[in-house]
């Protein structure tokens, strides 16, 4: 799906092959029927979370660096 979107951009000046369009259309039909799930790309995660011990170690290391 992302490949087709990239190729369709006017600036790319690329022709999207019919086989690729058929493949994406078939996949999107399955998504509509609930048989498949399309995932978004990008930076949507919540990031790394420290547990209490890791967070305390990180704070102590930051304090030690600040004293130096």
C-alpha positions, 0 to 999 in steps of 0.5 A: 500500500505504501509503495503504491502511494509513493509511486503514485506521487506526481513527482516520482514520475513512475508508472504503477504496475497493474499487478501491484495495483491488483495486489493492493486492491485485493488486500484492501478488499480483505481489510474491508471485510475484516479478514486482514488488518492494515497497519500504519507506519511511522513513529506512533509508539509511546517510547521506552519506559523505565521501571523504578530501578532503571529510572533510579540508576539513570538519575544517579548516572545523570547526577554523577555526570553533572558533578564531573 
